[in-house]
Amino acid sequence: MKGRLRSLRPLGGLFFRMYAGIVVAVLLAVVLMVELATRRMPPQSLDAEQAAAHAESSGRELEGLTQGLQWLIEQELLSRPQAQWVDVVAGWRAHFDYPIELRPRSEVLAMNLPARVRERLARGLPSAWMHSSGVSGDRVLLFLPLRGSEQLVVQSLRLGPEPERLVEFLAPETSVLLVVLGLALLALTWPLYRHVTRLAATASAFGQGDFQARAESRAPEPIGHMARTFNDMAERIQRMSEEQQASLQAISHELRTPISRLHFALHLARETADVESLRTQLEDMEKDVGELDELTEELLTYTRLHHDAPPLEWEQVDLTAMVTELFRQLAVFRPDLTPRLHADGVVECHGSERYLRRAIGNLIRNAQRHARSELHVHVSQSEAGCTVSVDDDGPGIPLAERERLFLPFTRLDDSRNRKTGGHGLGLAIVHRVMRAHQGHATVTDAPLGGARVTLSWPRRSASAVTNGDNR
């Protein structure tokens, strides 16, 4: 039970914060409503001329209603000596439900009285002044000049309910309002709290290693949006973790093979006394070291092109000259194969020359491994961007295998002999180079009968830089 109450403690904090905020908002709204309603009522809602006319008509009406009372007060006081007036008025206060007092004429005239009231007081006539109004009632001052003296009887009346009476009257309704408001708020916050708690539990489980944990995406907004965002993040992290695990296993496998061969060659070198045989063993070890060096270079290149790497250095690249130079450099791997370049003159584009050279070179080497007699490279440029296609007349790539072709350490030929070569990183590097250029690589059937790998990227990336290096 204590654990259950402890788990509900965040709900209590959320509920009371929202409840207090809503109550304050309601009170503020009531104050603003009263203020706005007051401004709509006369005389605040009237211009100066209309306000004066309203005050005059109100004063005349009140003077007519109270003239009998004023006459009685005047007759009672004038029938007594002036020295007793203060005591007489003091005795009356117990019988009046509003203030009544004597004030000097000078004090009354010092008030901000309307012109009509001043005129009547100067003539010694009773006068009434409605000097404030609002939704909570009006306040009226009744002035009665006493003949033969400088004293005035001042009565202060309030028309309408007193604020205390109004609050007391509305107390039951206010209590019902607050209770209903609290229940409605609880009904709204409970599902919110429940979904947030589930999302927090899912995040905690995911953080503890349960990569299969997913949040409930059918929650009300914006919790639903948060859940979907969390699920997208979890999918990416899980995929990255799986790729990392697969990469580590593949790396260990790729390293184990040449290292095992090195150990075997060293063992044979220790056991042999023949110089020619020893030379052969040293040549084999040199090839294994070269294979390790090539694998290390490919791993470094693949790692540098990760998703959060700095933007590449973009420059003007002559694709025609680049492909021609790659033909010359890579001819040693297939001297029997004469590649052909298809380009409309000089084709220039923007991109990272270093990484474009690496990507196109990987495609040409990959095509050299599988081509029987023909290898064609098509280079073109348009308003949308640049395109490089490498075709071969080899066995092609099955449609079911094309999606995983650009994954690291993926080889359709599972052999690891030196004739086929490769570590399954060449096309993965091509994919990352294109992603860094905000382009893409695709595999289709080539007109020659084999496979066509096409690289496409825009003329200039929005995140490209013109200096620096992504090393």
N, C-alpha and C positions, 0 to 999 in steps of 0.2 A: 504493500500500500504506500509506504514511504517512497519507494522507487517510482511508483506511478505519479505521485504528487510532485516529485522532483522533476520528472520528465515534462510535467505540465507547467512548470515555473516559467519557461520562456513565453508560453501562451498568455499567462497572467500579465507579464510585462508588456507584451504586444497589445493585449486587450486594454489595459489601463492607460497606456500612452495614447492609443487611438481614441478611447472614450473621453479622456481629458481634453484631447485636441478637438474633438467634435463638440463637446460642451462649451469650450471657449469659443469655438466658431459660431455656435448657436447664439451665445450671449452677445458676441460682437455683431452678429446679424440683427439681433433684436434692437441693439443700440442704434445701428445704422437705419433700421426701419423706422424707429421712433423719430430719429433726426430728419429723415427724408419726409416722413408724414407731417412733422411739424412745419417743415418748410413749405409744404403744399397748402397748409391752412392759413387763413388770414390772421394777422396782417402780413406775415412773412412772405406769402405768395403774391402780395399786391405791390404795385409800384408806389411811389411816395404820395401821389395825389389820391390814389385809391385807398391807401392805408390811412391817410388823414380822414377821408370820408367815412371809412369803417369805424375809426376811433370815435368820431363825432357821433355817429348814429348809435354806437354801443353805449357811449356815455349818456346820451339823452334817454335811451331806454332804461338804463340802470337808475338814472336820477328820478325817472318817473316811478319806477318800482319802489324806491326807497324814500320818497319824499315824506311819507307819513311817519316813518321811523325817525327821519332827520328832524321833523317838526317836534315830535315828542321829546327827543333828546334836547333840542334847543330850549323848549319851554321849561323843562325840568331844571336845566342848569341856570337859565336866566332868572328863575324864581328863587335862587339861592345866592348868597354873597359869593363874589368871585374867589375869595380865599378858600372856599369849601369845594371848589370844582374838582380839584385833584383828588380829594378823598371820595367825592361822589363817583367819579369815573372809576377809581380803584375798586369801589364796592360793586360797580356794575360788572367787572371782568368775570366774576364767578358765574354770571348768568348769560354771558356771551360765549359762543363756541368759536370765536375768532378774536384776534387782538383788537382792543379799543384803547385809545390813549389821547392825551392832550399834547399838542406840539406848538411851539412858537411859529408865528406866521413866517418869520425869516427862514427858519429851518425848512419849512415846506416849500417856500418859493425857491430855495436853493436846489431843489430836485429838478431833474430833467423833465419838466411837465410840458404837455402839449399847449399850444397857444390858446385854445379854447378854454382849457382848465384855468390857465392863468387869468384870462379875461373874466371868468365868472368869479374867481376868488377875489379879484380886484373890486368887483361890484358887490362883494359880500354874499354871494349866492352859493348854495351847496353845489358840489361838483363831483363827478365820478370819472375815474381813469382806469381803463382796462389796459394795464401796461405790459402784460405778458400773456401768451397763449401757446397752447401745444396740445398734443394728444392726451396728456395727463391732466388737463384742466386749465382754467384761466385764473389769474390773480387780479383782483379789483381793489382800488383804493377809493374810499369815500371820504371827501373833505367837507366839514361843516364849520364855516366861519361863525364865531360867536360875536354878536353885536356888542359894540362898546369895549372890545378887548382885542389883544393881539394873539389870542389863543384860537386853535382850530381843533376840533374833534376829528381824529383820523381813525378810520376803521379799515382793516385789511381782511378782505374776504377771498376765499378760494372757491371757485366754481368747478365742480368736478370731484372725483374721488381722490383722496389722499394717496400718495405713493405707497405708504405702509398698508393702507386698506386694500389697495390694488394687489399688492404682493400677497397679503393674507388671503384675499379672495381667490387668487389664482394658484395658491400653493398646492391643492390636491391635483389640479390639472397638470401643473408643472411636474409633480412627482410621477404621475402616470406617464408623462412625456419622457422623462429621464429613464424610467424602467423599460418602456417600450424601445427607446433608443438603445439602451444597453443590450436588450435581448436581440434586437436586429443586428447590432454590431457583433455580438457573440456569434450569431448565425453566419455572419460574413467572414469573421476572422478564423473560426474553427477549421473550415476547409483549407484556408490559406495556410494555417499553421500545420495542418496534417500533411499537405503537399510539400511544404518547405522541409518538414522533418524527414519525410521520405527521401527527398532529394539530398539532404545532408547525410542520411544513412547510406545512400548509394555512393555518394562521393567518398565517405569514409571507407566503405568496403573496397572501392576502386583503389583508393590510396594505399590500402593494406595488401594489394596484390591481386584482388579478384578482378581481372580485366574483362570478365564477362558481365559485370554489373552494369545495368542500364537504368536510367530514370524513366518514370512514367510520363510519357509525352502528351497524354490526354488531359493534363491538368489545366485549369483555367489560366488565361493570360494574366500577367506576364510570366507566371511560373512555368507554363507550358513552353514558352520560348526559351527560358533558362534550361529546362529539361532537355529540349531538342539540341540546344547549343552544347550542353554537357555530353549528350550522346554522341554528337559529331566529334567532339574533342576526344572522347573515350575511344571511338572507332579509329581515329588517327593514331592515338597513342598505342592502341593494341596492334594496329598494322605495323607501326614503326618498331614496336617491340618484337613482333614476329619476324619482321625483316632483319632486325639486328641479330636475333638468335640464329636465323637461317644463314646470315652472312658470317657470323662467327664460326658456325659449324663448317660452312663451305671454305672459309679461310684456313681453318685448321686442316681440312682435307687437302686443300691445294698446297699448303706448306709441307704437309707430311710426306707427300709423294716425292718431291725432289730431295728433301732432307734424307729420306730413307735410301734413295739412290746414292746420295753422297756418302752415307755411312757404309753402304755396301761396297762402293768404289774404294773408299779408304781402307776397308778391310782387305779387299783384293790387292790393293797396292802394297800393303804391309806383307802379304804372303808371297808375292811374286818377286822373282829376281831377274826376270827378263826385262831389258830396257824397253823394247818395243811394246811389250804388253803394258808396262808402266806408263808409257806415253799415251797409249790408248785410254787407260784409266783416267789420266789427267785431263785428256780432252773431254771425256764424258763428264767429269766433275766440273770442268769449265762451262759446259753447256747447262748443267744443273744450276750453277751459280748465276748464269745469265737468265735462266728461267725464273729464279728467285728475284733477281733484280727487276725483271719485266713485271712480275706480279706485284712487287712493292710499288713500282711506278704507277701501275694501273690503280692500285688501292689508294694511293695518295691523290691521284687525279679524281677518282670517284668521290673521295671524302671532301675534297676542296669544293666540289660542286653541290654541296648539300643545300637544302631548301632555304636556310637562313644565311647563306653565304653573302658577302658583299656583292653589289652589282658589278657586272663585267665591264671591262674597258672596251668601249665601242670605237671603231675607226673604219675608215674606208678600206674595203677589202676587194682585191681583184680575184674573183673566183676562177676565172679562166686560167690565169697564171698559177693560182694555187693548185688546181687540179692537174695541170700540166707538170708542175714540179713534183707532185705526189706520184704521178705515173712513173717519172724517172727514178724517184727514190725507192719505190716499192716493186720495181720490175725485177729485182733480184729474187723475190720470192716465187715468181712464176715467169721465168724467162721465155717459156713457150707460149705465153698468153700476151696478145697485143691489145691493150685497152683502147677504146675510142671515146673521144670527147665530142659531145653535141652541144654547141653554144652558138648563139648569134653574135659573133664578134666578141668584144670584150664585155664581160658581165661584171659589174661592180655592185657591191652592196655594203651595208653597215653591219658590223658585228665584231666579235672578239676574234681576231685573226688566229691567235694561239689555239683557242678551243675549237674554232671551226675547222682548222687544219687537223686537229686531233680527231674530231668526229668524222669528217669525210675520209680521213686516212683509215680509220677503223672500218668504215663501210667498204672501202676498196679492198682492204686486206681480207675482210670477211667474204667478199665476192670472189677474190682470188682462190680462196680455199675450196669453194664449191663450184666454180665455173668449169665447164668442160673445154670450151674453146673461145667464148666471147664474153666480153665485159664492156658495157657501155655506161657512160656517165652523162646525164643531161643537166645542164645548168641554164636557168632562166630567171628573169626578173620582171615584175609587174608593179602596178601601183600598190597592190596589197603587200608585197614583200618579195622574198627570194625563195627559190626552190632548187634543191639538188636531188636528183634521183640516180641511184646506182642499180643497174640491171645486170643479171648474169643468166647463163643458160644452164644452170645446174638443176638439181632435183626439185628446187622450190621449197616452200615452207607450208606445211599443212595449215589449213584455216584454224583448226583447234589449238595450234601451238603459237599462233601469232601474238596472242594477248600476253603471254608470259615471256616472249622473246627478249623484252627489254628489262627483265628483272635481273638483278645481279647474280652471278654464278649460275646462269641458266645456259645450258648447251644442248642443242638438239642432238648433237653427236656426243654421246656420253664417254667416248674414249678420251684418254689423256696422253696419247702418244705424241711424239714431237712432230710427226708429219701433219696431223690436223692442227695441233697447237691450240692456243687460246685458253683462257681461264674463265670464260663466261662473263667478263666485265666489259668487253669492247662495246657491245650494243647498249649496256646499262650506262656507260659513259656517254654514248651518243644521246640517249634519252635525257640525261641530266644537262648536257650541253644545250639541247633544244629547250628544255624547261627554263634554263637560265636566260635564253634569248626570247622567252615567252612564245616559243614556237612549239612544234610537235614533230614526231617521227611516226611514220606509218609503214606498214608492210602490205604489199599487194602482189598480184601475179605480174611478171614481166612479159613484154611482147616476145622476148627471146625464149620463153618457156620456163624460166626459173623464177627467181624472186626479185621484186623491186622494192627497195627501201627508199623512201622519200623524206627529205628534211625540208620543212617549211618554217619560216620565221618572218615577222613583220619587218618593215623597212627600218624602224627604229623603236626600241623599247621605251616605255614611259619611265622605267627605273634605271635606264642606262646612264653611265657616267663617261666622260670624255678623258679622264685621266685616272691615275691610280692603277692598281693591279689586284686581281683576285687570285692570290697565290696561297 
